[in-house]
Amino acid sequence: MARALVNRPRLVLADEPTGNLDAASGALVGELLAELPTDHACTVVVVTHDERLAEPAGRRLGLVDGVLVPVERVSTLPEHRS
């Protein structure tokens, strides 16, 4: 994280940033990512399966059958059947 942020980027792309971390470290990384937009004028895009990490996001999208949809719509879509 430090290496990615040292040059104060305007955009941070994080793919499963807490995937290999213990719960306490994951919570710290989540807090840091949540603070970046307000504290450092940085846009943060996080790809995750962790609802706790996604919760503070200002905008959430889900991937349904290869299409990005607002999370509110994900729960209203019919279940995919094989």
N, CA, C and O atoms as CSV, one atom per row, in Angstrom:
chain,resi,resn,atom,element,x,y,z
A,1,MET,N,N,0.820,-1.184,0.000
A,1,MET,CA,C,0.000,0.000,0.000
A,1,MET,C,C,0.868,1.254,0.000
A,1,MET,O,O,0.603,2.199,-0.743
A,2,ALA,N,N,1.892,1.259,0.824
A,2,ALA,CA,C,2.745,2.442,0.922
A,2,ALA,C,C,3.382,2.768,-0.424
A,2,ALA,O,O,3.435,3.931,-0.824
A,3,ARG,N,N,3.859,1.753,-1.113
A,3,ARG,CA,C,4.498,1.970,-2.414
A,3,ARG,C,C,3.508,2.547,-3.421
A,3,ARG,O,O,3.867,3.394,-4.238
A,4,ALA,N,N,2.262,2.084,-3.359
A,4,ALA,CA,C,1.240,2.568,-4.293
A,4,ALA,C,C,0.835,4.007,-3.999
A,4,ALA,O,O,0.419,4.729,-4.904
A,5,LEU,N,N,0.951,4.428,-2.748
A,5,LEU,CA,C,0.452,5.749,-2.360
A,5,LEU,C,C,1.520,6.822,-2.222
A,5,LEU,O,O,1.190,8.001,-2.091
A,6,VAL,N,N,2.794,6.440,-2.249
A,6,VAL,CA,C,3.866,7.390,-1.972
A,6,VAL,C,C,3.877,8.577,-2.939
A,6,VAL,O,O,4.246,9.680,-2.537
A,7,ASN,N,N,3.489,8.384,-4.182
A,7,ASN,CA,C,3.490,9.484,-5.151
A,7,ASN,C,C,2.153,10.212,-5.243
A,7,ASN,O,O,1.919,10.981,-6.176
A,8,ARG,N,N,1.275,9.963,-4.265
A,8,ARG,CA,C,-0.034,10.622,-4.189
A,8,ARG,C,C,-0.821,10.508,-5.499
A,8,ARG,O,O,-1.114,11.520,-6.135
A,9,PRO,N,N,-1.158,9.296,-5.896
A,9,PRO,CA,C,-1.898,9.117,-7.153
A,9,PRO,C,C,-3.311,9.695,-7.052
A,9,PRO,O,O,-3.871,9.809,-5.961
A,10,ARG,N,N,-3.862,10.047,-8.181
A,10,ARG,CA,C,-5.240,10.545,-8.218
A,10,ARG,C,C,-6.221,9.392,-8.363
A,10,ARG,O,O,-7.419,9.560,-8.134
A,11,LEU,N,N,-5.716,8.210,-8.747
A,11,LEU,CA,C,-6.546,7.023,-8.923
A,11,LEU,C,C,-5.822,5.819,-8.334
A,11,LEU,O,O,-4.646,5.591,-8.616
A,12,VAL,N,N,-6.539,5.048,-7.508
A,12,VAL,CA,C,-6.006,3.803,-6.955
A,12,VAL,C,C,-6.928,2.674,-7.396
A,12,VAL,O,O,-8.135,2.719,-7.161
A,13,LEU,N,N,-6.351,1.664,-8.036
A,13,LEU,CA,C,-7.091,0.465,-8.429
A,13,LEU,C,C,-6.646,-0.660,-7.507
A,13,LEU,O,O,-5.464,-1.000,-7.461
A,14,ALA,N,N,-7.597,-1.240,-6.768
A,14,ALA,CA,C,-7.254,-2.268,-5.790
A,14,ALA,C,C,-8.072,-3.528,-6.069
A,14,ALA,O,O,-9.296,-3.522,-5.940
A,15,ASP,N,N,-7.393,-4.597,-6.449
A,15,ASP,CA,C,-8.045,-5.872,-6.747
A,15,ASP,C,C,-7.877,-6.800,-5.543
A,15,ASP,O,O,-6.777,-7.286,-5.279
A,16,GLU,N,N,-8.962,-7.043,-4.819
A,16,GLU,CA,C,-8.955,-7.874,-3.607
A,16,GLU,C,C,-7.821,-7.462,-2.667
A,16,GLU,O,O,-6.973,-8.288,-2.329
A,17,PRO,N,N,-7.797,-6.196,-2.241
A,17,PRO,CA,C,-6.674,-5.709,-1.447
A,17,PRO,C,C,-6.539,-6.352,-0.075
A,17,PRO,O,O,-5.474,-6.266,0.536
A,18,THR,N,N,-7.587,-6.993,0.424
A,18,THR,CA,C,-7.511,-7.621,1.742
A,18,THR,C,C,-7.564,-9.142,1.658
A,18,THR,O,O,-7.646,-9.814,2.686
A,19,GLY,N,N,-7.520,-9.685,0.462
A,19,GLY,CA,C,-7.700,-11.118,0.245
A,19,GLY,C,C,-6.748,-12.019,1.003
A,19,GLY,O,O,-7.151,-13.099,1.433
A,20,ASN,N,N,-5.500,-11.618,1.185
A,20,ASN,CA,C,-4.514,-12.472,1.846
A,20,ASN,C,C,-4.132,-11.954,3.226
A,20,ASN,O,O,-3.088,-12.323,3.763
A,21,LEU,N,N,-4.975,-11.101,3.801
A,21,LEU,CA,C,-4.648,-10.502,5.091
A,21,LEU,C,C,-5.495,-11.090,6.211
A,21,LEU,O,O,-6.597,-11.584,5.976
A,22,ASP,N,N,-4.967,-11.033,7.436
A,22,ASP,CA,C,-5.768,-11.416,8.589
A,22,ASP,C,C,-6.814,-10.328,8.818
A,22,ASP,O,O,-6.723,-9.253,8.225
A,23,ALA,N,N,-7.798,-10.590,9.663
A,23,ALA,CA,C,-8.928,-9.678,9.857
A,23,ALA,C,C,-8.497,-8.289,10.318
A,23,ALA,O,O,-9.008,-7.287,9.819
A,24,ALA,N,N,-7.574,-8.221,11.253
A,24,ALA,CA,C,-7.147,-6.923,11.777
A,24,ALA,C,C,-6.426,-6.091,10.709
A,24,ALA,O,O,-6.685,-4.895,10.570
A,25,SER,N,N,-5.532,-6.724,9.965
A,25,SER,CA,C,-4.819,-6.009,8.899
A,25,SER,C,C,-5.779,-5.607,7.794
A,25,SER,O,O,-5.664,-4.511,7.245
A,26,GLY,N,N,-6.723,-6.476,7.461
A,26,GLY,CA,C,-7.719,-6.159,6.445
A,26,GLY,C,C,-8.560,-4.961,6.839
A,26,GLY,O,O,-8.875,-4.116,6.001
A,27,ALA,N,N,-8.925,-4.883,8.110
A,27,ALA,CA,C,-9.704,-3.742,8.591
A,27,ALA,C,C,-8.909,-2.443,8.458
A,27,ALA,O,O,-9.467,-1.412,8.082
A,28,LEU,N,N,-7.614,-2.485,8.762
A,28,LEU,CA,C,-6.771,-1.292,8.619
A,28,LEU,C,C,-6.668,-0.846,7.167
A,28,LEU,O,O,-6.755,0.346,6.871
A,29,VAL,N,N,-6.484,-1.798,6.268
A,29,VAL,CA,C,-6.408,-1.466,4.840
A,29,VAL,C,C,-7.748,-0.884,4.375
A,29,VAL,O,O,-7.778,0.083,3.614
A,30,GLY,N,N,-8.844,-1.474,4.833
A,30,GLY,CA,C,-10.170,-0.966,4.477
A,30,GLY,C,C,-10.369,0.471,4.934
A,30,GLY,O,O,-10.902,1.296,4.192
A,31,GLU,N,N,-9.940,0.770,6.152
A,31,GLU,CA,C,-10.050,2.141,6.673
A,31,GLU,C,C,-9.217,3.103,5.837
A,31,GLU,O,O,-9.668,4.200,5.509
A,32,LEU,N,N,-8.007,2.692,5.495
A,32,LEU,CA,C,-7.128,3.538,4.683
A,32,LEU,C,C,-7.770,3.818,3.326
A,32,LEU,O,O,-7.797,4.965,2.882
A,33,LEU,N,N,-8.280,2.793,2.670
A,33,LEU,CA,C,-8.913,2.982,1.363
A,33,LEU,C,C,-10.131,3.890,1.460
A,33,LEU,O,O,-10.367,4.707,0.570
A,34,ALA,N,N,-10.901,3.756,2.524
A,34,ALA,CA,C,-12.097,4.583,2.705
A,34,ALA,C,C,-11.744,6.053,2.931
A,34,ALA,O,O,-12.520,6.938,2.570
A,35,GLU,N,N,-10.589,6.316,3.523
A,35,GLU,CA,C,-10.170,7.687,3.815
A,35,GLU,C,C,-9.527,8.386,2.627
A,35,GLU,O,O,-9.496,9.616,2.587
A,36,LEU,N,N,-9.019,7.642,1.666
A,36,LEU,CA,C,-8.282,8.250,0.551
A,36,LEU,C,C,-9.068,9.321,-0.204
A,36,LEU,O,O,-8.516,10.391,-0.461
A,37,PRO,N,N,-10.327,9.085,-0.571
A,37,PRO,CA,C,-11.032,10.109,-1.351
A,37,PRO,C,C,-11.140,11.452,-0.635
A,37,PRO,O,O,-10.954,12.495,-1.262
A,38,THR,N,N,-11.436,11.450,0.657
A,38,THR,CA,C,-11.598,12.722,1.359
A,38,THR,C,C,-10.271,13.309,1.816
A,38,THR,O,O,-10.074,14.521,1.735
A,39,ASP,N,N,-9.369,12.479,2.290
A,39,ASP,CA,C,-8.110,12.981,2.831
A,39,ASP,C,C,-7.076,13.325,1.770
A,39,ASP,O,O,-6.216,14.174,2.005
A,40,HIS,N,N,-7.142,12.676,0.593
A,40,HIS,CA,C,-6.093,12.866,-0.412
A,40,HIS,C,C,-6.629,13.134,-1.814
A,40,HIS,O,O,-5.885,13.038,-2.790
A,41,ALA,N,N,-7.913,13.469,-1.922
A,41,ALA,CA,C,-8.530,13.770,-3.228
A,41,ALA,C,C,-8.188,12.696,-4.253
A,41,ALA,O,O,-7.757,12.999,-5.366
A,42,CYS,N,N,-8.384,11.452,-3.869
A,42,CYS,CA,C,-8.013,10.315,-4.690
A,42,CYS,C,C,-9.250,9.468,-4.969
A,42,CYS,O,O,-10.035,9.197,-4.060
A,43,THR,N,N,-9.427,9.055,-6.205
A,43,THR,CA,C,-10.499,8.134,-6.555
A,43,THR,C,C,-10.013,6.718,-6.310
A,43,THR,O,O,-8.895,6.367,-6.689
A,44,VAL,N,N,-10.851,5.896,-5.674
A,44,VAL,CA,C,-10.476,4.529,-5.342
A,44,VAL,C,C,-11.475,3.571,-5.990
A,44,VAL,O,O,-12.686,3.700,-5.806
A,45,VAL,N,N,-10.952,2.616,-6.747
A,45,VAL,CA,C,-11.778,1.555,-7.335
A,45,VAL,C,C,-11.309,0.249,-6.704
A,45,VAL,O,O,-10.145,-0.132,-6.828
A,46,VAL,N,N,-12.237,-0.434,-6.020
A,46,VAL,CA,C,-11.905,-1.679,-5.328
A,46,VAL,C,C,-12.730,-2.806,-5.929
A,46,VAL,O,O,-13.946,-2.689,-6.077
A,47,VAL,N,N,-12.061,-3.893,-6.270
A,47,VAL,CA,C,-12.735,-5.117,-6.700
A,47,VAL,C,C,-12.629,-6.081,-5.525
A,47,VAL,O,O,-11.528,-6.412,-5.085
A,48,THR,N,N,-13.786,-6.536,-5.013
A,48,THR,CA,C,-13.758,-7.391,-3.836
A,48,THR,C,C,-15.008,-8.253,-3.731
A,48,THR,O,O,-16.057,-7.928,-4.287
A,49,HIS,N,N,-14.874,-9.346,-3.014
A,49,HIS,CA,C,-16.020,-10.178,-2.641
A,49,HIS,C,C,-16.426,-9.886,-1.199
A,49,HIS,O,O,-17.431,-10.411,-0.718
A,50,ASP,N,N,-15.658,-9.058,-0.514
A,50,ASP,CA,C,-15.859,-8.771,0.902
A,50,ASP,C,C,-16.844,-7.617,1.072
A,50,ASP,O,O,-16.511,-6.467,0.786
A,51,GLU,N,N,-18.046,-7.920,1.533
A,51,GLU,CA,C,-19.076,-6.897,1.722
A,51,GLU,C,C,-18.638,-5.821,2.709
A,51,GLU,O,O,-18.980,-4.650,2.538
A,52,ARG,N,N,-17.882,-6.205,3.742
A,52,ARG,CA,C,-17.430,-5.209,4.727
A,52,ARG,C,C,-16.510,-4.181,4.083
A,52,ARG,O,O,-16.540,-3.006,4.448
A,53,LEU,N,N,-15.705,-4.608,3.143
A,53,LEU,CA,C,-14.797,-3.695,2.459
A,53,LEU,C,C,-15.563,-2.796,1.496
A,53,LEU,O,O,-15.220,-1.625,1.329
A,54,ALA,N,N,-16.593,-3.337,0.866
A,54,ALA,CA,C,-17.369,-2.573,-0.120
A,54,ALA,C,C,-18.364,-1.611,0.517
A,54,ALA,O,O,-18.769,-0.632,-0.109
A,55,GLU,N,N,-18.756,-1.883,1.747
A,55,GLU,CA,C,-19.823,-1.118,2.392
A,55,GLU,C,C,-19.641,0.397,2.387
A,55,GLU,O,O,-20.608,1.102,2.096
A,56,PRO,N,N,-18.458,0.942,2.690
A,56,PRO,CA,C,-18.333,2.400,2.745
A,56,PRO,C,C,-18.301,3.086,1.372
A,56,PRO,O,O,-18.263,4.314,1.301
A,57,ALA,N,N,-18.315,2.326,0.308
A,57,ALA,CA,C,-18.187,2.913,-1.032
A,57,ALA,C,C,-19.346,3.853,-1.349
A,57,ALA,O,O,-20.495,3.589,-0.993
A,58,GLY,N,N,-19.026,4.942,-2.016
A,58,GLY,CA,C,-20.052,5.884,-2.436
A,58,GLY,C,C,-20.902,5.329,-3.567
A,58,GLY,O,O,-22.071,5.689,-3.705
A,59,ARG,N,N,-20.331,4.476,-4.358
A,59,ARG,CA,C,-21.041,3.857,-5.481
A,59,ARG,C,C,-20.595,2.411,-5.565
A,59,ARG,O,O,-19.399,2.118,-5.551
A,60,ARG,N,N,-21.567,1.502,-5.654
A,60,ARG,CA,C,-21.237,0.071,-5.723
A,60,ARG,C,C,-21.870,-0.540,-6.963
A,60,ARG,O,O,-23.033,-0.297,-7.287
A,61,LEU,N,N,-21.058,-1.343,-7.643
A,61,LEU,CA,C,-21.517,-2.049,-8.829
A,61,LEU,C,C,-21.305,-3.532,-8.635
A,61,LEU,O,O,-20.379,-3.954,-7.943
A,62,GLY,N,N,-22.165,-4.319,-9.248
A,62,GLY,CA,C,-22.007,-5.760,-9.236
A,62,GLY,C,C,-21.837,-6.253,-10.658
A,62,GLY,O,O,-22.214,-5.568,-11.609
A,63,LEU,N,N,-21.276,-7.427,-10.804
A,63,LEU,CA,C,-21.094,-8.022,-12.123
A,63,LEU,C,C,-22.082,-9.170,-12.250
A,63,LEU,O,O,-21.988,-10.169,-11.538
A,64,VAL,N,N,-23.030,-9.016,-13.166
A,64,VAL,CA,C,-24.063,-10.029,-13.379
A,64,VAL,C,C,-24.036,-10.434,-14.847
A,64,VAL,O,O,-24.305,-9.620,-15.731
A,65,ASP,N,N,-23.715,-11.678,-15.094
A,65,ASP,CA,C,-23.632,-12.189,-16.469
A,65,ASP,C,C,-22.776,-11.299,-17.361
A,65,ASP,O,O,-23.112,-11.049,-18.519
A,66,GLY,N,N,-21.661,-10.825,-16.801
A,66,GLY,CA,C,-20.713,-10.024,-17.573
A,66,GLY,C,C,-21.094,-8.563,-17.729
A,66,GLY,O,O,-20.435,-7.838,-18.474
A,67,VAL,N,N,-22.144,-8.108,-17.046
A,67,VAL,CA,C,-22.603,-6.725,-17.152
A,67,VAL,C,C,-22.515,-6.059,-15.785
A,67,VAL,O,O,-22.951,-6.625,-14.783
A,68,LEU,N,N,-21.942,-4.836,-15.748
A,68,LEU,CA,C,-21.904,-4.081,-14.504
A,68,LEU,C,C,-23.265,-3.448,-14.260
A,68,LEU,O,O,-23.811,-2.772,-15.132
A,69,VAL,N,N,-23.805,-3.670,-13.073
A,69,VAL,CA,C,-25.100,-3.091,-12.705
A,69,VAL,C,C,-24.993,-2.514,-11.302
A,69,VAL,O,O,-24.209,-3.004,-10.489
A,70,PRO,N,N,-25.779,-1.470,-11.007
A,70,PRO,CA,C,-25.776,-0.938,-9.639
A,70,PRO,C,C,-26.156,-2.033,-8.650
A,70,PRO,O,O,-27.003,-2.872,-8.953
A,71,VAL,N,N,-25.542,-2.033,-7.481
A,71,VAL,CA,C,-25.787,-3.087,-6.499
A,71,VAL,C,C,-27.266,-3.193,-6.159
A,71,VAL,O,O,-27.757,-4.298,-5.931
A,72,GLU,N,N,-27.987,-2.086,-6.118
A,72,GLU,CA,C,-29.415,-2.128,-5.811
A,72,GLU,C,C,-30.150,-3.037,-6.792
A,72,GLU,O,O,-31.115,-3.700,-6.414
A,73,ARG,N,N,-29.709,-3.074,-8.032
A,73,ARG,CA,C,-30.356,-3.898,-9.039
A,73,ARG,C,C,-29.929,-5.352,-8.975
A,73,ARG,O,O,-30.667,-6.225,-9.432
A,74,VAL,N,N,-28.758,-5.639,-8.421
A,74,VAL,CA,C,-28.265,-7.009,-8.361
A,74,VAL,C,C,-29.244,-7.874,-7.581
A,74,VAL,O,O,-29.528,-9.002,-7.983
A,75,SER,N,N,-29.761,-7.364,-6.480
A,75,SER,CA,C,-30.655,-8.162,-5.649
A,75,SER,C,C,-32.023,-8.360,-6.280
A,75,SER,O,O,-32.768,-9.243,-5.856
A,76,THR,N,N,-32.374,-7.558,-7.285
A,76,THR,CA,C,-33.688,-7.684,-7.900
A,76,THR,C,C,-33.668,-8.518,-9.175
A,76,THR,O,O,-34.722,-8.811,-9.739
A,77,LEU,N,N,-32.482,-8.900,-9.635
A,77,LEU,CA,C,-32.382,-9.693,-10.844
A,77,LEU,C,C,-32.767,-11.150,-10.560
A,77,LEU,O,O,-32.510,-11.648,-9.464
A,78,PRO,N,N,-33.375,-11.835,-11.524
A,78,PRO,CA,C,-33.702,-13.243,-11.288
A,78,PRO,C,C,-32.427,-14.053,-11.110
A,78,PRO,O,O,-31.384,-13.722,-11.674
A,79,GLU,N,N,-32.523,-15.119,-10.320
A,79,GLU,CA,C,-31.362,-15.986,-10.111
A,79,GLU,C,C,-30.984,-16.667,-11.408
A,79,GLU,O,O,-31.839,-17.050,-12.207
A,80,HIS,N,N,-29.675,-16.810,-11.600
A,80,HIS,CA,C,-29.162,-17.475,-12.782
A,80,HIS,C,C,-29.319,-18.974,-12.603
A,80,HIS,O,O,-28.934,-19.524,-11.571
A,81,ARG,N,N,-29.880,-19.632,-13.600
A,81,ARG,CA,C,-30.051,-21.075,-13.538
A,81,ARG,C,C,-29.248,-21.733,-14.639
A,81,ARG,O,O,-29.254,-21.286,-15.786
A,82,SER,N,N,-28.561,-22.795,-14.277
A,82,SER,CA,C,-27.725,-23.506,-15.269
A,82,SER,C,C,-28.508,-24.575,-15.959
A,82,SER,O,O,-27.973,-25.273,-16.821
